[in-house]
Amino acid sequence: MKNATFEESLTELEAIVAQLERGDVPLEEALEVFQKGMLLSKKCQETLSKAEKTLTKMMTENNEEIPFTGEEEA
């Protein structure tokens, strides 16, 4: 899980949600699976936050980062 890609983590999280929604998991196992799902969710959220920060910046001709507003000249 530590070196998993965003897509791998998201797929695993979706599988955990489906498993828990079925309701056929013993309570102790459901708690463990739920905790793993929470960790995966946090990891995915952190990855998305980093991507958002990267995508909302652009470089000027002088290699300075500036916020991207969509109003910059092309």
GUNU-686083 format. One record per atom (N, C-alpha, C): residue number from 0; atom name; x negated, y, z. Coordinates in steps of 0.2 Angstrom, whole numbers, plus 5000, padded with zeros to 4 digits. Each point is the difference from the previous one (the first is absolute). Layout:
residues N
<pt pos="NUM" site="CA" x="X" y="Y" z="Z"/>
...
***
This chain:
residues 74
<pt pos="0" site="N" x="4996" y="4994" z="5000"/>
<pt pos="0" site="CA" x="5004" y="5006" z="5000"/>
<pt pos="0" site="C" x="4996" y="5006" z="5000"/>
<pt pos="1" site="N" x="4994" y="5000" z="5003"/>
<pt pos="1" site="CA" x="4996" y="5006" z="5001"/>
<pt pos="1" site="C" x="4998" y="5003" z="4993"/>
<pt pos="2" site="N" x="4998" y="4996" z="4995"/>
<pt pos="2" site="CA" x="4997" y="5002" z="4994"/>
<pt pos="2" site="C" x="5006" y="5000" z="4995"/>
<pt pos="3" site="N" x="5006" y="4998" z="5001"/>
<pt pos="3" site="CA" x="5005" y="5000" z="4996"/>
<pt pos="3" site="C" x="5002" y="5006" z="4996"/>
<pt pos="4" site="N" x="5002" y="5000" z="4994"/>
<pt pos="4" site="CA" x="5001" y="5006" z="4996"/>
<pt pos="4" site="C" x="5007" y="5003" z="5003"/>
<pt pos="5" site="N" x="5002" y="5006" z="4998"/>
<pt pos="5" site="CA" x="5007" y="5002" z="5002"/>
<pt pos="5" site="C" x="5005" y="4996" z="4997"/>
<pt pos="6" site="N" x="4999" y="4998" z="4994"/>
<pt pos="6" site="CA" x="5005" y="4995" z="4997"/>
<pt pos="6" site="C" x="5001" y="4994" z="5004"/>
<pt pos="7" site="N" x="4994" y="4997" z="5002"/>
<pt pos="7" site="CA" x="5001" y="4993" z="5003"/>
<pt pos="7" site="C" x="5003" y="5001" z="5007"/>
<pt pos="8" site="N" x="4998" y="5006" z="5003"/>
<pt pos="8" site="CA" x="5003" y="5001" z="5007"/>
<pt pos="8" site="C" x="5008" y="5001" z="4999"/>
<pt pos="9" site="N" x="5002" y="5004" z="4995"/>
<pt pos="9" site="CA" x="5007" y="5001" z="4999"/>
<pt pos="9" site="C" x="5004" y="4994" z="4999"/>
<pt pos="10" site="N" x="4997" y="4995" z="4996"/>
<pt pos="10" site="CA" x="5003" y="4994" z="4998"/>
<pt pos="10" site="C" x="5001" y="4996" z="5006"/>
<pt pos="11" site="N" x="4995" y="5000" z="5004"/>
<pt pos="11" site="CA" x="5000" y="4996" z="5007"/>
<pt pos="11" site="C" x="5005" y="5003" z="5004"/>
<pt pos="12" site="N" x="5001" y="5006" z="5001"/>
<pt pos="12" site="CA" x="5005" y="5004" z="5004"/>
<pt pos="12" site="C" x="5007" y="4998" z="4997"/>
<pt pos="13" site="N" x="5001" y="5000" z="4994"/>
<pt pos="13" site="CA" x="5006" y="4998" z="4997"/>
<pt pos="13" site="C" x="5002" y="4993" z="5002"/>
<pt pos="14" site="N" x="4995" y="4996" z="5000"/>
<pt pos="14" site="CA" x="5002" y="4993" z="5001"/>
<pt pos="14" site="C" x="5001" y="4999" z="5008"/>
<pt pos="15" site="N" x="4997" y="5004" z="5004"/>
<pt pos="15" site="CA" x="5002" y="5000" z="5007"/>
<pt pos="15" site="C" x="5007" y="5002" z="5001"/>
<pt pos="16" site="N" x="5002" y="5006" z="4997"/>
<pt pos="16" site="CA" x="5006" y="5003" z="5001"/>
<pt pos="16" site="C" x="5006" y="4994" z="4998"/>
<pt pos="17" site="N" x="4998" y="4997" z="4994"/>
<pt pos="17" site="CA" x="5005" y="4995" z="4997"/>
<pt pos="17" site="C" x="5001" y="4994" z="5005"/>
<pt pos="18" site="N" x="4994" y="4998" z="5003"/>
<pt pos="18" site="CA" x="5000" y="4995" z="5005"/>
<pt pos="18" site="C" x="5004" y="5002" z="5006"/>
<pt pos="19" site="N" x="4999" y="5006" z="5003"/>
<pt pos="19" site="CA" x="5004" y="5002" z="5006"/>
<pt pos="19" site="C" x="5007" y="5001" z="4998"/>
<pt pos="20" site="N" x="5002" y="5002" z="4994"/>
<pt pos="20" site="CA" x="5007" y="5001" z="4999"/>
<pt pos="20" site="C" x="5004" y="4994" z="4999"/>
<pt pos="21" site="N" x="4996" y="4994" z="4998"/>
<pt pos="21" site="CA" x="5003" y="4994" z="5000"/>
<pt pos="21" site="C" x="5003" y="4998" z="5007"/>
<pt pos="22" site="N" x="4996" y="5002" z="5005"/>
<pt pos="22" site="CA" x="5002" y="4998" z="5007"/>
<pt pos="22" site="C" x="4999" y="4993" z="5002"/>
<pt pos="23" site="N" x="4996" y="4996" z="4996"/>
<pt pos="23" site="CA" x="4999" y="4993" z="5002"/>
<pt pos="23" site="C" x="4993" y="4999" z="5003"/>
<pt pos="24" site="N" x="4997" y="5005" z="5003"/>
<pt pos="24" site="CA" x="4993" y="5000" z="5003"/>
<pt pos="24" site="C" x="5001" y="5000" z="5007"/>
<pt pos="25" site="N" x="4997" y="4995" z="5004"/>
<pt pos="25" site="CA" x="5000" y="5000" z="5007"/>
<pt pos="25" site="C" x="4998" y="5007" z="5003"/>
<pt pos="26" site="N" x="5003" y="5001" z="5006"/>
<pt pos="26" site="CA" x="4998" y="5007" z="5003"/>
<pt pos="26" site="C" x="4993" y="5001" z="5001"/>
<pt pos="27" site="N" x="4996" y="4996" z="5002"/>
<pt pos="27" site="CA" x="4993" y="5001" z="5001"/>
<pt pos="27" site="C" x="4996" y="5002" z="4994"/>
<pt pos="28" site="N" x="5002" y="4996" z="4995"/>
<pt pos="28" site="CA" x="4997" y="5001" z="4993"/>
<pt pos="28" site="C" x="5002" y="5006" z="4997"/>
<pt pos="29" site="N" x="5007" y="5002" z="5001"/>
<pt pos="29" site="CA" x="5003" y="5006" z="4997"/>
<pt pos="29" site="C" x="4996" y="5006" z="5003"/>
<pt pos="30" site="N" x="4998" y="5000" z="5007"/>
<pt pos="30" site="CA" x="4997" y="5005" z="5003"/>
<pt pos="30" site="C" x="4993" y="5001" z="4997"/>
<pt pos="31" site="N" x="4996" y="4994" z="4999"/>
<pt pos="31" site="CA" x="4994" y="5001" z="4997"/>
<pt pos="31" site="C" x="5000" y="5002" z="4993"/>
<pt pos="32" site="N" x="5005" y="4998" z="4996"/>
<pt pos="32" site="CA" x="5001" y="5002" z="4993"/>
<pt pos="32" site="C" x="5001" y="5008" z="5000"/>
<pt pos="33" site="N" x="5005" y="5002" z="5004"/>
<pt pos="33" site="CA" x="5002" y="5007" z="5001"/>
<pt pos="33" site="C" x="4994" y="5004" z="5001"/>
<pt pos="34" site="N" x="4996" y="4998" z="5005"/>
<pt pos="34" site="CA" x="4994" y="5004" z="5002"/>
<pt pos="34" site="C" x="4995" y="5001" z="4994"/>
<pt pos="35" site="N" x="4999" y="4994" z="4996"/>
<pt pos="35" site="CA" x="4996" y="5000" z="4994"/>
<pt pos="35" site="C" x="5003" y="5005" z="4995"/>
<pt pos="36" site="N" x="5006" y="5000" z="4999"/>
<pt pos="36" site="CA" x="5004" y="5004" z="4996"/>
<pt pos="36" site="C" x="4999" y="5007" z="5001"/>
<pt pos="37" site="N" x="5000" y="5002" z="5007"/>
<pt pos="37" site="CA" x="4999" y="5007" z="5002"/>
<pt pos="37" site="C" x="4993" y="5002" z="4998"/>
<pt pos="38" site="N" x="4995" y="4996" z="5001"/>
<pt pos="38" site="CA" x="4993" y="5001" z="4998"/>
<pt pos="38" site="C" x="4999" y="5002" z="4993"/>
<pt pos="39" site="N" x="5003" y="4995" z="4996"/>
<pt pos="39" site="CA" x="5000" y="5001" z="4993"/>
<pt pos="39" site="C" x="5004" y="5007" z="4997"/>
<pt pos="40" site="N" x="5005" y="5001" z="5004"/>
<pt pos="40" site="CA" x="5004" y="5006" z="4998"/>
<pt pos="40" site="C" x="4995" y="5006" z="5002"/>
<pt pos="41" site="N" x="4997" y="5000" z="5005"/>
<pt pos="41" site="CA" x="4996" y="5006" z="5002"/>
<pt pos="41" site="C" x="4994" y="5000" z="4995"/>
<pt pos="42" site="N" x="4997" y="4995" z="4998"/>
<pt pos="42" site="CA" x="4995" y="5000" z="4995"/>
<pt pos="42" site="C" x="5002" y="5003" z="4993"/>
<pt pos="43" site="N" x="5006" y="4998" z="4998"/>
<pt pos="43" site="CA" x="5003" y="5002" z="4994"/>
<pt pos="43" site="C" x="5001" y="5008" z="5000"/>
<pt pos="44" site="N" x="5003" y="5002" z="5006"/>
<pt pos="44" site="CA" x="5001" y="5007" z="5001"/>
<pt pos="44" site="C" x="4994" y="5004" z="5000"/>
<pt pos="45" site="N" x="4995" y="4998" z="5003"/>
<pt pos="45" site="CA" x="4993" y="5003" z="5000"/>
<pt pos="45" site="C" x="4997" y="5001" z="4993"/>
<pt pos="46" site="N" x="5001" y="4994" z="4996"/>
<pt pos="46" site="CA" x="4997" y="5000" z="4993"/>
<pt pos="46" site="C" x="5004" y="5005" z="4996"/>
<pt pos="47" site="N" x="5007" y="5000" z="5001"/>
<pt pos="47" site="CA" x="5004" y="5005" z="4996"/>
<pt pos="47" site="C" x="4998" y="5007" z="5002"/>
<pt pos="48" site="N" x="4999" y="5002" z="5006"/>
<pt pos="48" site="CA" x="4999" y="5006" z="5003"/>
<pt pos="48" site="C" x="4993" y="5003" z="4997"/>
<pt pos="49" site="N" x="4995" y="4995" z="4999"/>
<pt pos="49" site="CA" x="4994" y="5002" z="4997"/>
<pt pos="49" site="C" x="5000" y="5001" z="4993"/>
<pt pos="50" site="N" x="5004" y="4996" z="4997"/>
<pt pos="50" site="CA" x="5001" y="5001" z="4992"/>
<pt pos="50" site="C" x="5004" y="5007" z="4999"/>
<pt pos="51" site="N" x="5005" y="5002" z="5004"/>
<pt pos="51" site="CA" x="5003" y="5006" z="4999"/>
<pt pos="51" site="C" x="4996" y="5006" z="5001"/>
<pt pos="52" site="N" x="4995" y="5000" z="5005"/>
<pt pos="52" site="CA" x="4995" y="5005" z="5001"/>
<pt pos="52" site="C" x="4996" y="5001" z="4994"/>
<pt pos="53" site="N" x="4998" y="4994" z="4998"/>
<pt pos="53" site="CA" x="4995" y="5000" z="4994"/>
<pt pos="53" site="C" x="5004" y="5003" z="4994"/>
<pt pos="54" site="N" x="5006" y="4998" z="4999"/>
<pt pos="54" site="CA" x="5004" y="5002" z="4994"/>
<pt pos="54" site="C" x="5002" y="5008" z="5000"/>
<pt pos="55" site="N" x="5000" y="5002" z="5006"/>
<pt pos="55" site="CA" x="5003" y="5007" z="5001"/>
<pt pos="55" site="C" x="4994" y="5005" z="4999"/>
<pt pos="56" site="N" x="4994" y="4998" z="4999"/>
<pt pos="56" site="CA" x="4994" y="5005" z="4999"/>
<pt pos="56" site="C" x="4997" y="4999" z="4993"/>
<pt pos="57" site="N" x="4997" y="5005" z="4998"/>
<pt pos="57" site="CA" x="4997" y="5000" z="4993"/>
<pt pos="57" site="C" x="4994" y="5004" z="5001"/>
<pt pos="58" site="N" x="4995" y="4999" z="4995"/>
<pt pos="58" site="CA" x="4994" y="5003" z="5000"/>
<pt pos="58" site="C" x="5000" y="5006" z="4995"/>
<pt pos="59" site="N" x="4997" y="5006" z="5002"/>
<pt pos="59" site="CA" x="4999" y="5005" z="4996"/>
<pt pos="59" site="C" x="4994" y="4999" z="4995"/>
<pt pos="60" site="N" x="4999" y="5005" z="4996"/>
<pt pos="60" site="CA" x="4994" y="4999" z="4996"/>
<pt pos="60" site="C" x="4993" y="5000" z="5004"/>
<pt pos="61" site="N" x="5001" y="5003" z="5006"/>
<pt pos="61" site="CA" x="4994" y="5001" z="5004"/>
<pt pos="61" site="C" x="4999" y="4994" z="5005"/>
<pt pos="62" site="N" x="5004" y="4995" z="4999"/>
<pt pos="62" site="CA" x="5000" y="4994" z="5004"/>
<pt pos="62" site="C" x="5003" y="5002" z="5007"/>
<pt pos="63" site="N" x="5004" y="5004" z="5001"/>
<pt pos="63" site="CA" x="5004" y="5002" z="5006"/>
<pt pos="63" site="C" x="5006" y="4996" z="5000"/>
<pt pos="64" site="N" x="5002" y="4997" z="5006"/>
<pt pos="64" site="CA" x="5007" y="4997" z="5000"/>
<pt pos="64" site="C" x="5005" y="5006" z="5002"/>
<pt pos="65" site="N" x="5006" y="5000" z="4997"/>
<pt pos="65" site="CA" x="5005" y="5004" z="5001"/>
<pt pos="65" site="C" x="5006" y="4996" z="5000"/>
<pt pos="66" site="N" x="5005" y="5003" z="5004"/>
<pt pos="66" site="CA" x="5007" y="4996" z="5000"/>
<pt pos="66" site="C" x="5003" y="5000" z="4993"/>
<pt pos="67" site="N" x="5003" y="4995" z="4998"/>
<pt pos="67" site="CA" x="5004" y="4999" z="4994"/>
<pt pos="67" site="C" x="5007" y="5003" z="5001"/>
<pt pos="68" site="N" x="5002" y="5005" z="4996"/>
<pt pos="68" site="CA" x="5007" y="5002" z="5001"/>
<pt pos="68" site="C" x="5004" y="4999" z="4994"/>
<pt pos="69" site="N" x="4996" y="4998" z="4994"/>
<pt pos="69" site="CA" x="5004" y="4999" z="4994"/>
<pt pos="69" site="C" x="5000" y="5006" z="4996"/>
<pt pos="70" site="N" x="4998" y="5006" z="5002"/>
<pt pos="70" site="CA" x="5000" y="5006" z="4997"/>
<pt pos="70" site="C" x="4994" y="5002" z="4997"/>
<pt pos="71" site="N" x="4994" y="4996" z="5001"/>
<pt pos="71" site="CA" x="4994" y="5002" z="4997"/>
<pt pos="71" site="C" x="5000" y="5000" z="4992"/>
<pt pos="72" site="N" x="4996" y="5004" z="4998"/>
<pt pos="72" site="CA" x="4999" y="5000" z="4992"/>
<pt pos="72" site="C" x="4997" y="4994" z="4998"/>
<pt pos="73" site="N" x="5002" y="4998" z="4994"/>
<pt pos="73" site="CA" x="4997" y="4994" z="4997"/>
<pt pos="73" site="C" x="4994" y="5002" z="4996"/>
***
